[in-house]
Amino acid sequence: MRLLIVGTLEGYITAAGKIAMQRGAKVSHTDSIEGALNALRAAAGADLVMIDVKLDIATFIESLKAERITIPVVACGIGTDAAAAVKAIRAGAKEYIPLPPDAELIAAVLEAVAEESHAIVCQDPAMLATLRLADQVAPSDASVLITGESGTGKELMARYIHRKSRRSDAPFVAVNCAAIPENLLESELFGHEKGAFTGAVARRLGRFEEANGGTLLLDELSEMHPRLQAKLLRAIQEKEIDRIGSSQPVKVNVRLVATSNRNLENEVRAGNFREDLYFRLNVFSVAIPALRERPADIPMIADHFLKKYAQANGLGEKRLSDDALLMLRAHHWRGNVRELENTMHRAVLLSKSETVGPESIMLTSQMLAPEGSAQASIPTNSPVANPFAGPGGTVPQAPRGYGQPAPGYPTSYAPPPGHAAGAAAYGNAGAASGTPAVQGLVGRTVAEVERDLIIGTLSHCLGNRTHAANILGISIRTLRNKLKQYSEEGVPVPPPGTEERAAY
């Protein structure tokens, strides 16, 4: 854990630094925002920034975003100044810590950052065997290629290998090759000199130099352009890099870990990935099994996320009922752990008691399920299973916490023409016949079912797009695009909720 303190902290720098160091953190300090930016550009690196609330936190965070430096920021100030705390949080700070520093509070923040989403929760023999393999390779400096489907936890495995390695006290730096445009990825990896290109306002050391002595994770490496692959190969072979705009090579000592959700051998055959780079990286391979291949992990992981999101939403402790657990075990989990996490998040929001039952479990990827999977995506007694229940498609009563419709807005919506019967069958087929509700979908297209589900969920949320998108497990942009399409097709769409109407 590397902590960067920015500002004077009202004279409490020494006390805060000592507390952090006692908890195992490496602490550095700078007086100004510009000094902090220079330190981060120079690959001094940090896992957390504690900044004096009197400084311009908004400008600091905007500068971090502009230079693509991702790091959590915590504001600190004297006492419990509510106005200062609110201002700091609105500027983008993750937390506000009152001064003088409390040892337990600082320890909790450091622990939260250090363990944030980095724990591997497992008990299935298949995953335990994978961890034993990782334990064997971790102490070496060999490059590791981690493969597995999307959502299996490849970055978590990379962090696990780093923690078990001889470089565990050195930096772990991750780069998502799929999330950064090609023209920026080179600068991100190798750094640049001031004026090397438009926007290069200062020298910036790249991720290779930031990870010097430690581990560099190249996430989704298969997305990297072949031209950049050649430069990466040279960096691996020669153990040196060239910053953009510089003629002086820089020696680096990093351990490379790469991940991919594609079959890189197939990518090599297709000419999308360099064969020599593949063999350089694939000194040791760790394949993470899909969630459906390690069923014993499902209850343990589900309980982990249930506790996490219950706490995050300020709710009491929740537990899964036996019937809900049976649903989870029967699902195919095409989206793996990430899909299970989203499912548990929705379940926490939908559950009305401390016991999470089948009515709160929404399984969203049933249309992508392998042939023969009969598990219903949405149970018949779920609040959104029968979106047009009631005469004329009356919107069901909103659960506590949802806003009420504004005066003058309708409170009922007719189902899409020709789909009323289908909607009823979808919601009631399983309950009436004792067979899975999915049988009520036979004879309908995927587009029709998707449309009824989206409109019904939106009606259930009284038009609130944000709540509906969270429940459906899709982005707000995707939801808006779908609603625009339905409106153009003549399908009645509920208007936005009260708090969202100003944005439309």
N, C-alpha and C positions, 0 to 999 in steps of 0.2 A: 504494500500500500504506500503510494507516494502522495504526500499532502503539500500543496502550495498555499501559503498564507499571503494574502495581499492586503496591504495597509497596516495601520498601527494597532488595530483592535483595541483602541482606547488604553494602550499600555499593557494589555494582557497577552501579548505575543508569546512571551516566555512561558507563561502558565499553560496556554493552549498547546504550544509546541511540546512541552514536557509531557502533557497528558497523552498527546498523540504518539510520541515516541515510546512511552511506556506501554502503549497498546500495539507496538510493532510497526508503526508508520515511519517512513523516512520524510523528514520535514525540510522544506526550503522556504525562503521568505523574500518578498520584494515589496517596496513601499508603494509602487504605483501600478496603474492599469497597464501602461506602456511597458513597464518592466516585466509584468506578468506575461503579456503577449510575446515579448522578446524571449522570455524563458521557454515558453511553449513552442515558439517557432524554432528555437535552437535545440529542440529535441531533449531539453532537460526533462520534459515529461511530467505528468501528474495524473493521479487517478481521481483526485478531488481538489477543488479550490475552495478555500475559506476566505471570503472577502469582507472587508469593513463596509458596513451598511452606508457609511457616509460617502463612499466613492460612487462613481456613476456606473452602477451595476448594469443598467440597460445598455449603455454604450459598450461595456465590456462583453456582454453576451452577444450583442449584434456583431461585434468584431470577431468573436469566436465563430459565429455562423458564417460570416463572410469568408473566413479563411478555412472553413471546413474542419475546425478543431472541435471535436465532440468530447465534452467533459462535464460532469455534474458540478454545479456551483452552489455553495451554501453561504448565506449572508450571516454576519455576526454584528451585534450592537448591544449597547448598554441596556440592561433591564429588559422589560417586556414592553417595548415601544410598539404598540399595535399598528400605528400608522406606518412606521418604518418597515415593519414586518410585511404588511400588506403590499407596500410599494415594491419591496424586494421580490416578493413572490410573483407579483404581476410583471416584473421586469424579466422573470425567467429563472429566478433562484429556486432550487429544489426544496430548500428548508431555511428556517431562520433559527439561529442559536443565540439565546441571550447571554450577555456577559455580566459578571465574571463567569468563566467557563465552568460547566459542571462536568466532572469526569465521566459520569455514567452516560450523560447525554452525548458527549463527543464520542465516547466508545460505541454507543449505539449507532451513530451516524457512520462512523468508520466501518463498523461491522456490516451495516446495511449496504454500503457501497462495495465492500470487499466480496460479499456473498450474493450480490444482486443477480438473481437468475443464473447463478453459476453452479448450483448444487445438482449432482446427478442422483436421482431417486430411482432405485431399482432393487429388485429381489429375484427377478427371473433368471434361471440358469443361463439362458442364451446371452443376456446382457452382462451377467457376472463374468462369463467366459471372455467377453470382449474387453471388460475392464482389466482382467488378469493379463491379457495380451498387451494392453496399453501400459500396464505396470512394468512389463518386461522391457519394452522399448524406451520408456520414458527417461531412464538414466543416461542413455546414449545421446550423441549429438546428431544421430541419423535423421534425415528428412523423413517426414511421415505424410502419407496421403490418406485422408479420412474420407470414406465414401458412405453413402446412404441416401435414402429418399429425403425429400424436403420435409422438415419438421421433426427429424429424428434426434437432433441435438448434436450436430457435428461440431459447432463452435464450443459447446460445453465439453466435448471430448478433447478438443484442442487445449482448452484451459486446464483440464484435468491432467493431461500429459505435461504441460508446463509446470504445474504445481508439484508434480512428482519428479521433475528433472533436477539436474544440478544447477540449472539456471533459474530456479524458482524465486530467488531474491532479485533477479534482474527483470527488466520490463517485459510484459506480454503486450504486443501490439497487434491489433486486428485490422485488416483492410478488406472491405466488401467489394470485390472486383466487379460485381454485377450492378452495384448501386452508383458507381462513379463513372461519368462519361469518359470515353477513351482519351480525349484531349486533356483531361484533368488527372487521369489515373497515373500517367507517367510522372507528373509533378508530385502527386501524393506519395508515390513509392520512393522516388529518387531525390526529391527536393528541387529547389530552383534558386537562382541568384536574383538579386534585385534587378528589375527591369528586363528579365529574360523574356517576358511576354506581357501583354496587356493585363493589368490587375496584379502583377507581381510587385507589390509595394515595398517588400522587404525580403531579405534572404529568408528562406524557409527550408529547414532540414526535413528530409523525407522520412518515411516510416522505417526504411532500412536503418538509417542513422539513429532514429528514436529507439529502435529495438536492439541496438548494438549491445552485445553481451547477453541478450535474452532471446526471446522467441517471437518470430513474425508469422502471423496467420494470414494466409492468402485465401480468403473465403470465396467460394464459387469461382475458382480459378479458370474453369472451362469457359467463362464468359470473356476472358481477356483476349484482345485482338492479337493475331499472329505477329504483327510488327513489334508489339510490346513484349511478346513472349521471347523474341530473340534477345532483347536487352535484358530481360530477366535471366535468361540462360547464362549470359555473360557474367552477370552479377553473382550467380551461384558458382560458376566455374572459377572465376578470378578472385572472388571474395572482395570485390570492390565495385563501387558505383560511380556514376558521373551525374552530378547535378545538372539540370537544364541551365544552359548559359554559362557553364564553367568548363574549363579545359583541364582541371586538376582532378584526377580520380581520387576517391576517398575509400580507404580500407574499412571493411565492416566485418563483424563477427556475429552472425545471427544463425539461429536454428530455424529452418523453414518447416512449417506445417501447412499443408494445403487441403482444401475440402472441395468436393464436387458432388452434385446430385445426378450427374450424367456418367455414363460409362466412357471413361477417357480413352479406352482402347478403341471403341467405336468412333470417337471423335478423331483419333489419330488416323484411322482408316479413311474417314471422310475428308481428311485434309484440314480439319478445323483446329487441330492441336499438334504442336511440334512433337515428333517422336522422341528426339533427344532430350527435350525438357521433361517429357513424361517419365523417362527412365531416371533422370536426375532427381525428380521429386519422389518417385515411387520406390525409395529404398526400403521402406516398410509400409505396409498397407493395413489399415484398421477399418473393417466394414461394420457399420452399426446396423443391427437388425431393425426392421420395421416394427412398429408397435404391435401389429397383429401377429408377429412372430415371437413376441414375448408377453403373452397374455397375463402372466402372473404379476407384471408391473402395473397393469391398469388400475387395480384398486388403490395401490400405494400412491401412484402419481395423481389420481383423481382426488384423493384425500389431501394431498399436498396443495393442489391448486384451490380446492374448496376452502381450506384454511386461509390461504393467501388472499383470495379475493373477498372473503367474508371480512377479514381484518381491514383490507384496503377500502371497503365500502362502509366501514363503521358498523357492521352487523355482528350479532352474536355468533358463537360457535355453531357450525352446521355439520351434519353428518349425512351420509348417503343411506337410503333405505335399501333393503335387500333387493326389492324389485328394480330400483334404479340401477343398482350395481349389475344386475342381470342384463339390463339393457346395454350398459357400457361394455360388458364382456362379449355380447353378441354382435356388436357393431364392427365394421371392417376397418375403420380408422385409416382411411386413405391419406388423410392429412397428418397422421402420426401424432406425436406428443403435442404439437402446436394445435391441432384440431381438438384434442382432448382438453387442452388448457382453455380454449375458447368456449368449449361446451360447458366446462365447470364455471367459467365466468358468467355465462348466461344463466346457468342453473342457480347461482347465488342471487342474481337479480330477480329471477322469476319466483323463487321459493318464498312462501309466506310463513314458514315455520322453521324450526331448527332442524327438522328432518327433510332432506331433499328427496322427493319422490319422483316417479316416472313422469308426472305431469309437468315437471320443471326441466326435464331433459329434452333438449332439441338437438337432434343429430342432423347436420346440415348437408352432408355430402352423399346422401343415399343415391342420388341419380348417377353418381360416379362409382357406386359399389360394384364389386365383382359380380358376375352373373351367378344367380342362385342365392344371393344374400336377401333374406326376407325381412330383415329388421326394419320396422317403420322408422322413418326419419323424424316424425313428430307423433307422440302418443295421442290417442283420441281424446284424453282428458286434459291435454295441454291448453293453456289459455288462448293459444293461437291456432289450435288444430281445426276449429270450425269457425272461420272468420266471418261467415254470414249467418250466424245463428240468430234466430228471432225474426219476427214478421218484418218483411221489407228489408232484411239485412241490417237490423239494428246493431249498432256498435256495442259490443259487450262492455260491461262496467269496467272502467279503468282501475288497475290496481293502485294502491296507495302510493303517492309520490308523483304520479303523472299529472300534468296540468289539465285544466278543464277547458273545453272549447269556448272560444269567445262568443259573445252574443251575436246572433245573426248568422252563425255558421251552422250548417246542417249537422245533425247527430246520427244520421243513418245514410248508408250508401247502398245502392243496388249492386248486386254482383254483376260481373261482365255478362253481356247478353249470351244466353245459351249455356251459362256455366253454373247456374244456381243448383241444378240437380247434381252436377259433378261435385260442387263444393260440399253439399250435404252428404254425398256418398263418401267423400274424402274424410269428413269428420266423423261419420257414424258407422261406416261399414264394419270396422273392427268391433265396435261395441255391440252392434246388433247381431252379428253372426258369430262372434267369438274368434274370428280369424284376424290376422294382422291387418291394420288399417291400410297398409300399402296396397292391398287388393282392391280397395276402392278407387285406386288410380288407374287401373287397367282400362285401356281404351282411350286414354287422354294423352296429349303430347306433353313433353317435358316443359315446353314454353307455357302451356296453359296452367299446369300445376304451379310453376314458378310464379306466374302472374297472380294467381289466387292467393298464394302464400304471402307474397310481398304486400298486396293490397290489404289482405286480412291482418297482417302484422301491423301495418301502418294504421289501420282502423283501430286496432287494439291499443295502440299508443296515442290515439287521438290526434293523429297527424304529425306527431313529433318525429322528424326524420332521423335525428341523432339516436334516439332510443331504439327506433325500428332497425337502423343499420347495425347497432350493437347486438340486438337480439338475433338478427338474421346472420350475423357474422360476415358482413360485407362492408366495404368502404362507403362513406356518405356519397362520394362521387358516383360510384356504381349505382347506388340506390336512386340518385337524382336522374341519372341517364335512363334507368329503367322506367321511372315515373314519367319522364318526358315522352318516351316511346309509347307508353300506355295512353297518355293523354292524346297523342297524335292519332292513335288507333280508335279513339272515341270511348275509352274505358274511363268511368268516373274515378277520380283520384282524390282522396281526402286532402283538404288544404293543410298547410303547415300549422304546427302547434303554435300557441300564443307566443312563447318565447323565441320562436324561430321565424315568426312572420315578418319581422323587420328586415330580415336578410333577403327576402324574396321581392 
